[in-house]
Amino acid sequence: MKKILEYLKYFVCGIVFGTANVIPGVSGGTMLVVFGVFDRLTEAISGIKKIIHNLAFLVTFALGAGAGILLSAKVIGSMFATYAVQTNMFFIGLILGGIPLIIKLGTSEKKVKPLCIVPFLLSMVLVVGLTVLEKLNLFSMTAENITGFDAIFSLKMVASAAIAAVTMIIPGISGSFMMMLLGVYETIIGALNDMNFFVIIPFAIGAVIGIILGAKLISLLIKKNKLMVYSAIMGMVIGSVYAILPDGFGFNLQTGYGFAFLLIGIIVSILIEKLGGSDTEST
């Protein structure tokens, strides 16, 4: 029963990860951290042998991520359009509910030191700065109309997806933001809605390449200095709260409703983290 609950948690985390990476401003990497599967995932895809050893976990997570991407393209987008404040504050609640776990994971080997403030502040400033750039609407949002195989376009999508995928697993940095920066966000969203596989397939290939390379790098950094890496992660997570703070936030009825959803998000985050136990075991 415990094993079933554990894999149910992986599937749910995959859904949240996939959903988060489609929504501008929301970081899939942050969701991995707050649900306690960040270390497990980055370690599991850091090499071919690791991938084979963790295949059941990865398939379960990937199925959830795929479902989350399709769900967000069809449903979550309309929720953000209609109930922006409440939906954003629900995601903020998910983040806040996972902070105690981040502290626990980061200090599992060493206690917090004064030097931890440096990576914390630098990473928080980075996320807030990128968010400010995103809010200035400086990026291309024009979708490309692709109706057949195009070698040059396919190579562009593979490269763009690889770059964006690295940011997808970095806490605090939105994968969708990077796609906007590269000018492919609207093209991908349109392709998902239309099930255009001339766009989806090369993007998926690039995403797999980027996630594996990014996971290898993050896994190595965690092994070298877990405390400092998690200090930086905490800064990114805190910065991501500002990144998804809704535009309509203020002293109004919408925000009042939003706080109810924030509390629901905190509860959901804690429940998911408890589902099947936290992932502190070695892979």
C-alpha positions in Angstrom: 0.0 0.0 0.0 2.8 2.4 0.9 4.5 1.7 -2.5 1.2 2.5 -4.3 0.9 5.8 -2.4 4.5 6.6 -3.2 3.9 6.2 -6.9 0.6 8.0 -6.7 2.6 10.9 -5.3 5.1 10.8 -8.2 2.2 10.9 -10.7 0.6 13.9 -8.9 4.0 15.6 -8.7 4.4 15.0 -12.5 1.0 16.6 -13.2 2.0 19.7 -11.1 5.4 19.9 -12.7 4.0 19.7 -16.3 1.3 22.2 -15.5 3.7 24.6 -13.8 6.1 24.6 -16.8 3.4 25.7 -19.2 2.2 28.6 -17.1 4.3 31.8 -17.4 5.9 32.7 -14.1 5.3 29.4 -12.3 8.5 27.3 -11.8 8.2 23.5 -12.3 11.6 23.1 -10.4 10.1 24.9 -7.4 7.2 22.4 -7.4 9.7 19.5 -7.4 11.4 21.0 -4.4 8.3 21.8 -2.3 7.0 18.2 -2.9 10.3 16.6 -1.9 11.2 14.9 -5.2 13.8 17.3 -6.5 16.8 15.3 -5.4 15.3 12.1 -6.5 14.5 13.3 -10.0 17.8 15.1 -10.7 19.7 12.0 -9.4 17.5 9.6 -11.3 18.2 11.2 -14.7 21.8 12.1 -14.2 23.1 9.1 -16.2 22.0 6.1 -18.4 22.5 3.6 -15.5 20.6 5.8 -13.1 17.7 6.1 -15.7 17.5 2.3 -16.1 17.6 1.8 -12.3 14.8 4.4 -11.7 12.7 3.6 -14.8 9.4 2.9 -12.9 9.7 6.2 -11.0 10.6 8.1 -14.2 7.8 6.6 -16.3 5.2 7.3 -13.6 6.5 10.9 -13.3 6.6 11.4 -17.0 3.0 10.2 -17.5 1.9 12.7 -14.8 4.0 15.5 -16.5 2.4 14.7 -19.9 -1.0 14.8 -18.4 -0.2 18.1 -16.7 1.0 19.7 -19.9 -2.2 18.7 -21.8 -4.3 19.7 -18.8 -2.7 23.1 -18.5 -2.9 23.8 -22.2 -6.7 23.1 -22.2 -8.0 23.9 -18.7 -5.5 25.7 -16.5 -5.0 28.5 -19.1 -8.6 29.4 -18.9 -8.6 29.3 -15.1 -5.7 31.8 -15.1 -7.7 34.0 -17.6 -10.9 33.9 -15.5 -9.7 33.5 -12.0 -6.1 34.8 -12.1 -5.8 36.0 -8.5 -7.2 32.8 -7.0 -5.2 30.5 -9.2 -2.0 32.3 -8.7 -2.5 32.4 -4.9 -3.2 28.6 -4.9 0.3 28.1 -6.5 1.8 30.5 -3.9 0.2 28.3 -1.3 1.8 25.2 -2.8 5.2 26.9 -2.6 4.8 28.2 1.0 3.6 24.8 2.2 6.8 23.2 1.0 9.3 25.6 2.6 9.7 23.5 5.9 10.6 20.5 3.7 13.2 22.6 1.8 14.8 23.7 5.1 14.8 20.1 6.3 16.4 18.7 3.1 19.0 21.5 2.9 20.1 21.1 6.5 20.1 17.3 6.6 23.9 17.2 6.5 25.1 20.6 7.9 23.6 23.4 9.9 22.9 26.8 8.4 25.9 29.1 8.3 26.1 32.9 7.8 27.7 32.4 4.4 24.4 30.8 3.2 22.9 34.3 2.9 25.1 35.0 -0.2 23.7 32.3 -2.5 20.2 32.9 -1.0 20.2 36.6 -1.9 21.9 36.2 -5.3 19.4 33.6 -6.5 16.4 35.6 -5.1 17.6 38.7 -6.9 18.1 36.7 -10.1 14.5 35.3 -10.1 13.0 38.7 -9.2 15.1 40.4 -12.0 14.0 37.9 -14.6 10.4 38.4 -13.5 10.6 42.1 -13.9 11.9 41.6 -17.5 9.1 39.2 -18.2 6.5 41.7 -16.9 7.9 44.3 -19.3 6.6 42.2 -22.3 9.9 42.4 -24.2 9.7 39.0 -25.8 8.3 37.7 -29.1 4.8 36.2 -28.7 4.0 35.4 -32.3 3.3 31.8 -33.1 4.9 30.2 -36.1 2.5 28.3 -38.5 4.1 24.9 -39.1 2.2 22.5 -41.2 4.9 20.0 -42.3 8.4 18.8 -41.6 11.0 21.5 -41.7 14.6 20.5 -40.9 15.8 24.0 -39.9 12.7 24.6 -37.7 13.1 21.2 -36.1 16.7 21.9 -35.2 15.6 25.3 -33.7 12.9 23.6 -31.6 15.4 20.9 -30.3 17.9 23.6 -29.3 15.2 25.9 -27.8 13.6 23.0 -25.9 17.0 21.8 -24.5 17.7 25.3 -23.2 14.2 25.8 -21.8 14.3 22.3 -20.2 17.4 23.1 -18.1 15.4 26.0 -16.6 12.4 23.8 -16.1 14.1 21.9 -13.3 15.8 24.9 -11.7 13.7 26.1 -8.8 12.4 29.6 -9.1 13.0 30.0 -12.9 10.0 29.5 -15.1 10.5 27.2 -18.1 7.7 29.0 -19.9 9.5 32.3 -19.3 12.6 30.9 -21.1 10.4 29.8 -24.0 9.1 33.3 -24.2 12.6 34.6 -24.1 13.5 32.3 -27.0 10.3 33.3 -28.9 8.8 29.8 -29.1 6.2 29.9 -26.3 3.1 30.7 -28.4 4.3 28.2 -31.1 4.4 25.4 -28.4 1.1 26.3 -26.8 -0.6 26.4 -30.3 1.0 23.0 -31.2 -0.3 21.4 -27.9 -3.8 22.7 -28.5 -3.8 21.5 -32.2 -1.8 18.3 -31.5 0.7 19.4 -34.2 3.4 16.7 -33.9 5.7 18.5 -36.4 6.3 20.9 -33.5 5.7 18.6 -30.5 8.2 15.8 -31.5 11.3 18.0 -32.0 10.5 20.0 -28.9 10.0 16.8 -26.8 13.4 15.5 -28.0 15.1 18.7 -27.1 13.4 18.7 -23.7 14.6 15.2 -22.8 18.2 16.2 -23.8 18.0 19.4 -21.7 16.5 17.8 -18.6 19.1 15.0 -18.5 22.1 17.5 -19.0 20.6 19.9 -16.4 19.9 17.1 -13.9 23.5 15.9 -14.2 24.8 19.3 -13.4 22.5 19.9 -10.5 23.1 16.4 -9.1 26.9 17.1 -9.1 26.5 20.5 -7.4 24.3 19.0 -4.7 26.9 16.3 -4.0 29.6 18.9 -3.7 27.9 21.3 -1.4 24.2 20.5 -0.6 23.8 23.3 2.0 24.9 26.1 -0.4 22.9 24.7 -3.3 19.8 24.5 -1.1 20.4 28.0 0.2 20.3 29.2 -3.5 17.2 27.0 -4.0 15.5 28.7 -1.1 16.3 32.1 -2.5 14.8 31.1 -5.9 11.7 29.6 -4.2 11.1 32.8 -2.2 11.7 34.9 -5.3 9.2 32.8 -7.2 6.5 34.0 -4.8 7.0 37.5 -6.2 7.1 36.0 -9.7 3.6 34.6 -9.6 2.0 37.3 -7.4 -1.2 38.2 -9.3 -1.6 41.6 -11.0 -5.0 42.0 -9.2 -3.5 41.5 -5.7 -4.5 44.1 -3.2 -7.2 45.1 -0.7 -10.1 43.8 -2.6 -12.7 41.0 -2.6 -10.7 39.0 -5.2 -7.7 38.9 -3.0 -9.9 37.9 0.0 -11.1 34.9 -2.0 -7.5 34.3 -3.1 -6.3 33.9 0.5 -8.7 31.0 0.9 -7.1 29.3 -2.2 -3.7 30.1 -0.7 -4.6 28.1 2.4 -5.9 25.3 0.2 -2.6 25.3 -1.7 -0.6 25.1 1.6 -2.7 22.1 2.7 -2.4 20.4 -0.6 1.4 20.9 -0.6 1.7 19.3 2.9 -0.6 16.4 2.0 1.4 15.6 -1.2 4.7 15.8 0.6 3.3 13.3 3.2 1.8 11.0 0.5 4.1 8.0 0.4 6.7 9.7 2.6 9.3 12.2 1.6 12.0 11.3 -0.9 15.1 11.3 1.2 16.2 7.8 0.4 19.2 7.2 -1.9 18.6 6.4 -5.5 
